[in-house]
Amino acid sequence: MNKYLKAQSWCLENNIKVYIVPIKGKKKCYVEINDDGQLIRSPKTYACQKDASDKIWDLFLYLYKQKEK
């Protein structure tokens, strides 16, 4: 299984969600992490959803490596 898909599956099973939050009236967006009810929004805005989507995969892998232990 792809390491990113494995990390995403693990995060979702452990109630960790990572998703895009669009900025109203703009094409930019944020990435937000919902870690069992604790919301963490990225300080950075992304110019397009493609860039944010790439970051989401990286975050799933990062969170998996940090919390899986």
Distance bins in CASP14 RR format, pairs under 12 A and 6 or more apart:
PFRMAT RR
TARGET T0000
AUTHOR 0000-0000-0000
RMODE 2
METHOD distances of the structure
MODEL  1
1 7 0 0 0 0 1 0 0 0 0 0 0
1 8 0 0 0 0 0 1 0 0 0 0 0
1 9 0 0 0 0 1 0 0 0 0 0 0
1 10 0 0 0 0 0 1 0 0 0 0 0
2 8 0 0 0 0 1 0 0 0 0 0 0
2 9 0 0 0 0 0 1 0 0 0 0 0
2 57 0 0 0 0 1 0 0 0 0 0 0
2 60 0 0 0 0 0 1 0 0 0 0 0
2 61 0 0 0 0 0 1 0 0 0 0 0
3 9 0 0 0 0 0 1 0 0 0 0 0
3 10 0 0 0 0 0 1 0 0 0 0 0
3 57 0 0 0 0 1 0 0 0 0 0 0
3 58 0 0 0 0 0 1 0 0 0 0 0
3 60 0 0 0 0 1 0 0 0 0 0 0
3 61 1 0 0 1 0 0 0 0 0 0 0
3 62 0 0 0 0 0 1 0 0 0 0 0
3 64 0 0 0 0 1 0 0 0 0 0 0
3 65 0 0 0 0 1 0 0 0 0 0 0
3 68 0 0 0 0 0 1 0 0 0 0 0
4 10 0 0 0 0 0 1 0 0 0 0 0
4 11 0 0 0 0 0 1 0 0 0 0 0
4 18 0 0 0 0 0 1 0 0 0 0 0
4 53 0 0 0 0 0 1 0 0 0 0 0
4 54 0 0 0 0 0 1 0 0 0 0 0
4 56 0 0 0 0 1 0 0 0 0 0 0
4 57 1 0 1 0 0 0 0 0 0 0 0
4 58 0 0 0 0 1 0 0 0 0 0 0
4 59 0 0 0 0 0 1 0 0 0 0 0
4 60 1 0 0 1 0 0 0 0 0 0 0
4 61 1 0 1 0 0 0 0 0 0 0 0
4 62 0 0 0 0 0 1 0 0 0 0 0
4 63 0 0 0 0 0 1 0 0 0 0 0
4 64 0 0 0 0 1 0 0 0 0 0 0
4 65 0 0 0 0 0 1 0 0 0 0 0
5 11 0 0 0 0 0 1 0 0 0 0 0
5 12 0 0 0 0 0 1 0 0 0 0 0
5 57 0 0 0 0 1 0 0 0 0 0 0
5 60 0 0 0 0 1 0 0 0 0 0 0
5 61 0 0 0 0 0 1 0 0 0 0 0
5 64 0 0 0 0 0 1 0 0 0 0 0
6 12 0 0 0 0 0 1 0 0 0 0 0
6 13 0 0 0 0 0 1 0 0 0 0 0
6 57 0 0 0 0 0 1 0 0 0 0 0
6 60 0 0 0 0 1 0 0 0 0 0 0
6 61 0 0 0 0 1 0 0 0 0 0 0
6 64 1 0 0 1 0 0 0 0 0 0 0
6 65 0 0 0 0 0 1 0 0 0 0 0
6 68 0 0 0 0 1 0 0 0 0 0 0
7 13 0 0 0 0 0 1 0 0 0 0 0
7 14 0 0 0 0 0 1 0 0 0 0 0
7 16 0 0 0 0 1 0 0 0 0 0 0
7 18 0 0 0 0 0 1 0 0 0 0 0
7 56 0 0 0 0 0 1 0 0 0 0 0
7 57 0 0 0 0 1 0 0 0 0 0 0
7 58 0 0 0 0 1 0 0 0 0 0 0
7 59 0 0 0 0 1 0 0 0 0 0 0
7 60 1 0 1 0 0 0 0 0 0 0 0
7 61 1 0 1 0 0 0 0 0 0 0 0
7 62 0 0 0 0 1 0 0 0 0 0 0
7 63 1 0 0 1 0 0 0 0 0 0 0
7 64 1 1 0 0 0 0 0 0 0 0 0
7 65 1 0 0 1 0 0 0 0 0 0 0
7 66 0 0 0 0 0 1 0 0 0 0 0
7 67 0 0 0 0 0 1 0 0 0 0 0
7 68 0 0 0 0 1 0 0 0 0 0 0
8 14 0 0 0 0 0 1 0 0 0 0 0
8 16 0 0 0 0 1 0 0 0 0 0 0
8 17 0 0 0 0 1 0 0 0 0 0 0
8 18 0 0 0 0 1 0 0 0 0 0 0
8 19 0 0 0 0 0 1 0 0 0 0 0
8 53 0 0 0 0 0 1 0 0 0 0 0
8 56 0 0 0 0 1 0 0 0 0 0 0
8 57 1 0 0 1 0 0 0 0 0 0 0
8 58 0 0 0 0 0 1 0 0 0 0 0
8 59 0 0 0 0 1 0 0 0 0 0 0
8 60 1 0 1 0 0 0 0 0 0 0 0
8 61 0 0 0 0 1 0 0 0 0 0 0
8 62 0 0 0 0 0 1 0 0 0 0 0
8 63 0 0 0 0 1 0 0 0 0 0 0
8 64 0 0 0 0 1 0 0 0 0 0 0
9 16 0 0 0 0 0 1 0 0 0 0 0
9 60 0 0 0 0 1 0 0 0 0 0 0
9 61 0 0 0 0 0 1 0 0 0 0 0
9 64 0 0 0 0 1 0 0 0 0 0 0
9 68 0 0 0 0 0 1 0 0 0 0 0
10 16 0 0 0 0 1 0 0 0 0 0 0
10 60 0 0 0 0 1 0 0 0 0 0 0
10 61 0 0 0 0 1 0 0 0 0 0 0
10 62 0 0 0 0 0 1 0 0 0 0 0
10 63 0 0 0 0 1 0 0 0 0 0 0
10 64 1 0 1 0 0 0 0 0 0 0 0
10 65 0 0 0 0 1 0 0 0 0 0 0
10 66 0 0 0 0 0 1 0 0 0 0 0
10 67 0 0 0 0 1 0 0 0 0 0 0
10 68 1 0 0 1 0 0 0 0 0 0 0
10 69 0 0 0 0 0 1 0 0 0 0 0
11 17 1 0 0 1 0 0 0 0 0 0 0
11 18 1 0 0 1 0 0 0 0 0 0 0
11 19 0 0 0 0 0 1 0 0 0 0 0
11 33 0 0 0 0 1 0 0 0 0 0 0
11 34 0 0 0 0 0 1 0 0 0 0 0
11 35 0 0 0 0 1 0 0 0 0 0 0
11 36 0 0 0 0 0 1 0 0 0 0 0
11 56 0 0 0 0 0 1 0 0 0 0 0
11 57 0 0 0 0 0 1 0 0 0 0 0
11 59 0 0 0 0 1 0 0 0 0 0 0
11 60 1 0 1 0 0 0 0 0 0 0 0
11 61 0 0 0 0 1 0 0 0 0 0 0
11 62 0 0 0 0 1 0 0 0 0 0 0
11 63 1 0 1 0 0 0 0 0 0 0 0
11 64 1 0 0 1 0 0 0 0 0 0 0
11 65 0 0 0 0 0 1 0 0 0 0 0
11 66 0 0 0 0 0 1 0 0 0 0 0
11 67 0 0 0 0 1 0 0 0 0 0 0
11 68 0 0 0 0 1 0 0 0 0 0 0
12 18 0 0 0 0 1 0 0 0 0 0 0
12 19 0 0 0 0 0 1 0 0 0 0 0
12 34 0 0 0 0 0 1 0 0 0 0 0
12 35 0 0 0 0 0 1 0 0 0 0 0
12 36 0 0 0 0 0 1 0 0 0 0 0
12 60 0 0 0 0 1 0 0 0 0 0 0
12 63 0 0 0 0 0 1 0 0 0 0 0
12 64 0 0 0 0 0 1 0 0 0 0 0
13 36 0 0 0 0 0 1 0 0 0 0 0
13 60 0 0 0 0 0 1 0 0 0 0 0
13 64 0 0 0 0 0 1 0 0 0 0 0
13 67 0 0 0 0 0 1 0 0 0 0 0
13 68 0 0 0 0 0 1 0 0 0 0 0
14 34 0 0 0 0 0 1 0 0 0 0 0
14 35 0 0 0 0 1 0 0 0 0 0 0
14 36 1 0 0 1 0 0 0 0 0 0 0
14 60 0 0 0 0 0 1 0 0 0 0 0
14 63 0 0 0 0 1 0 0 0 0 0 0
14 64 0 0 0 0 1 0 0 0 0 0 0
14 66 0 0 0 0 0 1 0 0 0 0 0
14 67 1 0 0 1 0 0 0 0 0 0 0
14 68 0 0 0 0 1 0 0 0 0 0 0
15 33 0 0 0 0 0 1 0 0 0 0 0
15 34 0 0 0 0 1 0 0 0 0 0 0
15 35 1 0 0 1 0 0 0 0 0 0 0
15 36 1 0 1 0 0 0 0 0 0 0 0
15 37 1 0 0 1 0 0 0 0 0 0 0
15 38 0 0 0 0 0 1 0 0 0 0 0
15 63 0 0 0 0 0 1 0 0 0 0 0
15 67 0 0 0 0 0 1 0 0 0 0 0
16 32 0 0 0 0 0 1 0 0 0 0 0
16 33 1 0 0 1 0 0 0 0 0 0 0
16 34 1 0 0 1 0 0 0 0 0 0 0
16 35 1 0 1 0 0 0 0 0 0 0 0
16 36 1 0 0 1 0 0 0 0 0 0 0
16 37 0 0 0 0 1 0 0 0 0 0 0
16 38 0 0 0 0 1 0 0 0 0 0 0
16 39 0 0 0 0 0 1 0 0 0 0 0
16 40 0 0 0 0 0 1 0 0 0 0 0
16 56 0 0 0 0 0 1 0 0 0 0 0
16 59 0 0 0 0 1 0 0 0 0 0 0
16 60 0 0 0 0 1 0 0 0 0 0 0
16 61 0 0 0 0 0 1 0 0 0 0 0
16 62 0 0 0 0 0 1 0 0 0 0 0
16 63 1 0 1 0 0 0 0 0 0 0 0
16 64 0 0 0 0 1 0 0 0 0 0 0
16 66 0 0 0 0 0 1 0 0 0 0 0
16 67 1 0 0 1 0 0 0 0 0 0 0
16 68 0 0 0 0 0 1 0 0 0 0 0
17 31 0 0 0 0 0 1 0 0 0 0 0
17 32 0 0 0 0 1 0 0 0 0 0 0
17 33 1 0 0 1 0 0 0 0 0 0 0
17 34 1 0 1 0 0 0 0 0 0 0 0
17 35 0 0 0 0 1 0 0 0 0 0 0
17 36 0 0 0 0 1 0 0 0 0 0 0
17 37 0 0 0 0 1 0 0 0 0 0 0
17 38 0 0 0 0 0 1 0 0 0 0 0
17 39 0 0 0 0 1 0 0 0 0 0 0
17 40 0 0 0 0 0 1 0 0 0 0 0
17 56 0 0 0 0 1 0 0 0 0 0 0
17 59 0 0 0 0 0 1 0 0 0 0 0
17 60 0 0 0 0 1 0 0 0 0 0 0
17 63 0 0 0 0 0 1 0 0 0 0 0
18 30 0 0 0 0 0 1 0 0 0 0 0
18 31 1 0 0 1 0 0 0 0 0 0 0
18 32 1 0 0 1 0 0 0 0 0 0 0
18 33 1 0 1 0 0 0 0 0 0 0 0
18 34 1 0 0 1 0 0 0 0 0 0 0
18 35 0 0 0 0 1 0 0 0 0 0 0
18 39 0 0 0 0 0 1 0 0 0 0 0
18 40 0 0 0 0 1 0 0 0 0 0 0
18 41 0 0 0 0 0 1 0 0 0 0 0
18 42 0 0 0 0 1 0 0 0 0 0 0
18 52 0 0 0 0 1 0 0 0 0 0 0
18 53 0 0 0 0 0 1 0 0 0 0 0
18 54 0 0 0 0 0 1 0 0 0 0 0
18 55 0 0 0 0 1 0 0 0 0 0 0
18 56 1 0 1 0 0 0 0 0 0 0 0
18 57 0 0 0 0 1 0 0 0 0 0 0
18 58 0 0 0 0 1 0 0 0 0 0 0
18 59 1 0 1 0 0 0 0 0 0 0 0
18 60 1 0 1 0 0 0 0 0 0 0 0
18 61 0 0 0 0 0 1 0 0 0 0 0
18 62 0 0 0 0 1 0 0 0 0 0 0
18 63 1 0 0 1 0 0 0 0 0 0 0
18 64 0 0 0 0 0 1 0 0 0 0 0
19 29 0 0 0 0 1 0 0 0 0 0 0
19 30 0 0 0 0 1 0 0 0 0 0 0
19 31 1 0 0 1 0 0 0 0 0 0 0
19 32 1 0 1 0 0 0 0 0 0 0 0
19 33 0 0 0 0 1 0 0 0 0 0 0
19 34 1 0 0 1 0 0 0 0 0 0 0
19 39 0 0 0 0 0 1 0 0 0 0 0
19 40 0 0 0 0 0 1 0 0 0 0 0
19 41 0 0 0 0 0 1 0 0 0 0 0
19 42 0 0 0 0 0 1 0 0 0 0 0
19 49 0 0 0 0 0 1 0 0 0 0 0
19 52 0 0 0 0 1 0 0 0 0 0 0
19 53 0 0 0 0 1 0 0 0 0 0 0
19 55 0 0 0 0 0 1 0 0 0 0 0
19 56 1 0 0 1 0 0 0 0 0 0 0
19 59 0 0 0 0 0 1 0 0 0 0 0
19 60 0 0 0 0 0 1 0 0 0 0 0
20 27 0 0 0 0 0 1 0 0 0 0 0
20 28 0 0 0 0 0 1 0 0 0 0 0
20 29 1 0 1 0 0 0 0 0 0 0 0
20 30 1 0 0 1 0 0 0 0 0 0 0
20 31 1 0 0 1 0 0 0 0 0 0 0
20 32 1 0 0 1 0 0 0 0 0 0 0
20 33 0 0 0 0 0 1 0 0 0 0 0
20 41 0 0 0 0 0 1 0 0 0 0 0
20 42 0 0 0 0 0 1 0 0 0 0 0
20 45 0 0 0 0 0 1 0 0 0 0 0
20 46 0 0 0 0 1 0 0 0 0 0 0
20 48 0 0 0 0 0 1 0 0 0 0 0
20 49 1 0 1 0 0 0 0 0 0 0 0
20 50 0 0 0 0 0 1 0 0 0 0 0
20 51 0 0 0 0 0 1 0 0 0 0 0
20 52 1 0 1 0 0 0 0 0 0 0 0
20 53 1 0 0 1 0 0 0 0 0 0 0
20 54 0 0 0 0 0 1 0 0 0 0 0
20 55 0 0 0 0 1 0 0 0 0 0 0
20 56 1 0 0 1 0 0 0 0 0 0 0
20 59 0 0 0 0 0 1 0 0 0 0 0
21 28 0 0 0 0 0 1 0 0 0 0 0
21 29 1 0 0 1 0 0 0 0 0 0 0
21 30 1 0 1 0 0 0 0 0 0 0 0
21 31 1 0 0 1 0 0 0 0 0 0 0
21 32 1 0 1 0 0 0 0 0 0 0 0
21 33 0 0 0 0 0 1 0 0 0 0 0
21 34 0 0 0 0 0 1 0 0 0 0 0
21 39 0 0 0 0 1 0 0 0 0 0 0
21 40 0 0 0 0 0 1 0 0 0 0 0
21 41 1 0 0 1 0 0 0 0 0 0 0
21 42 0 0 0 0 1 0 0 0 0 0 0
21 45 0 0 0 0 1 0 0 0 0 0 0
21 46 0 0 0 0 0 1 0 0 0 0 0
21 49 0 0 0 0 0 1 0 0 0 0 0
21 52 0 0 0 0 1 0 0 0 0 0 0
21 56 0 0 0 0 0 1 0 0 0 0 0
22 28 1 0 0 1 0 0 0 0 0 0 0
22 29 1 0 1 0 0 0 0 0 0 0 0
22 30 0 0 0 0 1 0 0 0 0 0 0
22 31 0 0 0 0 0 1 0 0 0 0 0
22 32 0 0 0 0 0 1 0 0 0 0 0
22 45 0 0 0 0 0 1 0 0 0 0 0
22 46 0 0 0 0 0 1 0 0 0 0 0
22 48 0 0 0 0 0 1 0 0 0 0 0
22 49 1 0 0 1 0 0 0 0 0 0 0
22 52 0 0 0 0 1 0 0 0 0 0 0
23 29 1 0 1 0 0 0 0 0 0 0 0
23 30 1 0 0 1 0 0 0 0 0 0 0
23 31 0 0 0 0 0 1 0 0 0 0 0
23 32 0 0 0 0 0 1 0 0 0 0 0
23 41 0 0 0 0 0 1 0 0 0 0 0
23 42 0 0 0 0 0 1 0 0 0 0 0
23 45 1 0 0 1 0 0 0 0 0 0 0
23 46 0 0 0 0 1 0 0 0 0 0 0
23 47 0 0 0 0 0 1 0 0 0 0 0
23 48 0 0 0 0 0 1 0 0 0 0 0
23 49 0 0 0 0 0 1 0 0 0 0 0
23 52 0 0 0 0 0 1 0 0 0 0 0
24 30 0 0 0 0 0 1 0 0 0 0 0
26 45 0 0 0 0 1 0 0 0 0 0 0
26 46 0 0 0 0 0 1 0 0 0 0 0
26 47 0 0 0 0 1 0 0 0 0 0 0
26 48 0 0 0 0 0 1 0 0 0 0 0
26 49 0 0 0 0 0 1 0 0 0 0 0
27 45 0 0 0 0 0 1 0 0 0 0 0
27 46 0 0 0 0 1 0 0 0 0 0 0
27 47 1 0 0 1 0 0 0 0 0 0 0
27 48 1 0 0 1 0 0 0 0 0 0 0
27 49 0 0 0 0 1 0 0 0 0 0 0
27 50 0 0 0 0 0 1 0 0 0 0 0
27 51 0 0 0 0 0 1 0 0 0 0 0
27 52 0 0 0 0 0 1 0 0 0 0 0
28 42 0 0 0 0 0 1 0 0 0 0 0
28 44 0 0 0 0 1 0 0 0 0 0 0
28 45 1 0 1 0 0 0 0 0 0 0 0
28 46 1 0 0 1 0 0 0 0 0 0 0
28 47 1 0 0 1 0 0 0 0 0 0 0
28 48 1 0 0 1 0 0 0 0 0 0 0
28 49 0 0 0 0 1 0 0 0 0 0 0
28 51 0 0 0 0 1 0 0 0 0 0 0
28 52 0 0 0 0 1 0 0 0 0 0 0
29 41 0 0 0 0 0 1 0 0 0 0 0
29 42 0 0 0 0 1 0 0 0 0 0 0
29 44 0 0 0 0 0 1 0 0 0 0 0
29 45 1 0 0 1 0 0 0 0 0 0 0
29 46 1 0 1 0 0 0 0 0 0 0 0
29 47 0 0 0 0 1 0 0 0 0 0 0
29 48 1 0 0 1 0 0 0 0 0 0 0
29 49 1 0 0 1 0 0 0 0 0 0 0
29 50 0 0 0 0 0 1 0 0 0 0 0
29 51 0 0 0 0 1 0 0 0 0 0 0
29 52 1 0 1 0 0 0 0 0 0 0 0
29 53 0 0 0 0 1 0 0 0 0 0 0
29 55 0 0 0 0 0 1 0 0 0 0 0
29 56 0 0 0 0 0 1 0 0 0 0 0
30 39 0 0 0 0 0 1 0 0 0 0 0
30 40 0 0 0 0 0 1 0 0 0 0 0
30 41 1 0 1 0 0 0 0 0 0 0 0
30 42 1 0 1 0 0 0 0 0 0 0 0
30 43 0 0 0 0 1 0 0 0 0 0 0
30 44 1 0 0 1 0 0 0 0 0 0 0
30 45 1 0 1 0 0 0 0 0 0 0 0
30 46 1 0 0 1 0 0 0 0 0 0 0
30 47 0 0 0 0 0 1 0 0 0 0 0
30 49 0 0 0 0 0 1 0 0 0 0 0
30 51 0 0 0 0 0 1 0 0 0 0 0
30 52 1 0 0 1 0 0 0 0 0 0 0
30 55 0 0 0 0 0 1 0 0 0 0 0
30 56 0 0 0 0 0 1 0 0 0 0 0
31 39 0 0 0 0 0 1 0 0 0 0 0
31 40 0 0 0 0 1 0 0 0 0 0 0
31 41 1 0 0 1 0 0 0 0 0 0 0
31 42 1 0 1 0 0 0 0 0 0 0 0
31 43 0 0 0 0 0 1 0 0 0 0 0
31 44 0 0 0 0 1 0 0 0 0 0 0
31 45 0 0 0 0 1 0 0 0 0 0 0
31 46 1 0 0 1 0 0 0 0 0 0 0
31 49 0 0 0 0 0 1 0 0 0 0 0
31 51 0 0 0 0 1 0 0 0 0 0 0
31 52 1 0 1 0 0 0 0 0 0 0 0
31 53 0 0 0 0 1 0 0 0 0 0 0
31 54 0 0 0 0 1 0 0 0 0 0 0
31 55 1 0 1 0 0 0 0 0 0 0 0
31 56 1 0 1 0 0 0 0 0 0 0 0
31 57 0 0 0 0 0 1 0 0 0 0 0
31 58 0 0 0 0 1 0 0 0 0 0 0
31 59 1 0 0 1 0 0 0 0 0 0 0
31 60 0 0 0 0 0 1 0 0 0 0 0
31 62 0 0 0 0 0 1 0 0 0 0 0
31 63 0 0 0 0 0 1 0 0 0 0 0
32 38 0 0 0 0 0 1 0 0 0 0 0
32 39 1 0 0 1 0 0 0 0 0 0 0
32 40 1 0 0 1 0 0 0 0 0 0 0
32 41 1 0 1 0 0 0 0 0 0 0 0
32 42 1 0 0 1 0 0 0 0 0 0 0
32 43 0 0 0 0 0 1 0 0 0 0 0
32 44 0 0 0 0 0 1 0 0 0 0 0
32 45 0 0 0 0 0 1 0 0 0 0 0
32 46 0 0 0 0 0 1 0 0 0 0 0
32 52 0 0 0 0 1 0 0 0 0 0 0
32 55 0 0 0 0 0 1 0 0 0 0 0
32 56 0 0 0 0 1 0 0 0 0 0 0
32 59 0 0 0 0 0 1 0 0 0 0 0
33 39 1 0 0 1 0 0 0 0 0 0 0
33 40 1 0 1 0 0 0 0 0 0 0 0
33 41 1 0 0 1 0 0 0 0 0 0 0
33 42 0 0 0 0 1 0 0 0 0 0 0
33 55 0 0 0 0 0 1 0 0 0 0 0
33 56 0 0 0 0 1 0 0 0 0 0 0
33 58 0 0 0 0 0 1 0 0 0 0 0
33 59 1 0 0 1 0 0 0 0 0 0 0
33 60 0 0 0 0 1 0 0 0 0 0 0
33 62 0 0 0 0 1 0 0 0 0 0 0
33 63 1 0 0 1 0 0 0 0 0 0 0
33 66 0 0 0 0 0 1 0 0 0 0 0
33 67 0 0 0 0 0 1 0 0 0 0 0
34 40 0 0 0 0 1 0 0 0 0 0 0
34 41 0 0 0 0 0 1 0 0 0 0 0
34 59 0 0 0 0 0 1 0 0 0 0 0
34 63 0 0 0 0 0 1 0 0 0 0 0
35 41 0 0 0 0 0 1 0 0 0 0 0
35 59 0 0 0 0 0 1 0 0 0 0 0
35 60 0 0 0 0 0 1 0 0 0 0 0
35 63 1 0 0 1 0 0 0 0 0 0 0
35 66 0 0 0 0 0 1 0 0 0 0 0
35 67 0 0 0 0 1 0 0 0 0 0 0
36 63 0 0 0 0 0 1 0 0 0 0 0
36 67 0 0 0 0 0 1 0 0 0 0 0
40 59 0 0 0 0 1 0 0 0 0 0 0
40 63 0 0 0 0 0 1 0 0 0 0 0
41 52 0 0 0 0 0 1 0 0 0 0 0
42 51 0 0 0 0 0 1 0 0 0 0 0
42 52 0 0 0 0 1 0 0 0 0 0 0
42 55 1 0 0 1 0 0 0 0 0 0 0
42 56 0 0 0 0 0 1 0 0 0 0 0
42 58 0 0 0 0 0 1 0 0 0 0 0
42 59 0 0 0 0 1 0 0 0 0 0 0
44 51 0 0 0 0 1 0 0 0 0 0 0
44 52 0 0 0 0 1 0 0 0 0 0 0
44 55 0 0 0 0 1 0 0 0 0 0 0
44 59 0 0 0 0 0 1 0 0 0 0 0
45 51 0 0 0 0 1 0 0 0 0 0 0
45 52 0 0 0 0 1 0 0 0 0 0 0
45 55 0 0 0 0 0 1 0 0 0 0 0
46 52 1 0 1 0 0 0 0 0 0 0 0
46 53 0 0 0 0 1 0 0 0 0 0 0
46 54 0 0 0 0 1 0 0 0 0 0 0
46 55 1 0 0 1 0 0 0 0 0 0 0
46 56 0 0 0 0 1 0 0 0 0 0 0
47 54 0 0 0 0 0 1 0 0 0 0 0
47 55 0 0 0 0 0 1 0 0 0 0 0
48 54 0 0 0 0 0 1 0 0 0 0 0
48 55 0 0 0 0 0 1 0 0 0 0 0
49 55 0 0 0 0 0 1 0 0 0 0 0
49 56 0 0 0 0 1 0 0 0 0 0 0
50 56 0 0 0 0 0 1 0 0 0 0 0
50 57 0 0 0 0 0 1 0 0 0 0 0
51 57 0 0 0 0 0 1 0 0 0 0 0
51 58 0 0 0 0 0 1 0 0 0 0 0
52 58 0 0 0 0 0 1 0 0 0 0 0
52 59 0 0 0 0 0 1 0 0 0 0 0
53 59 0 0 0 0 0 1 0 0 0 0 0
53 60 0 0 0 0 0 1 0 0 0 0 0
54 60 0 0 0 0 0 1 0 0 0 0 0
54 61 0 0 0 0 0 1 0 0 0 0 0
55 61 0 0 0 0 0 1 0 0 0 0 0
55 62 0 0 0 0 0 1 0 0 0 0 0
56 62 0 0 0 0 0 1 0 0 0 0 0
56 63 0 0 0 0 0 1 0 0 0 0 0
57 63 0 0 0 0 0 1 0 0 0 0 0
57 64 0 0 0 0 0 1 0 0 0 0 0
58 64 0 0 0 0 0 1 0 0 0 0 0
58 65 0 0 0 0 0 1 0 0 0 0 0
59 65 0 0 0 0 0 1 0 0 0 0 0
59 66 0 0 0 0 0 1 0 0 0 0 0
59 67 0 0 0 0 0 1 0 0 0 0 0
60 66 0 0 0 0 0 1 0 0 0 0 0
60 67 0 0 0 0 0 1 0 0 0 0 0
60 68 0 0 0 0 0 1 0 0 0 0 0
61 67 0 0 0 0 0 1 0 0 0 0 0
61 68 0 0 0 0 0 1 0 0 0 0 0
62 68 0 0 0 0 0 1 0 0 0 0 0
63 69 0 0 0 0 0 1 0 0 0 0 0
END
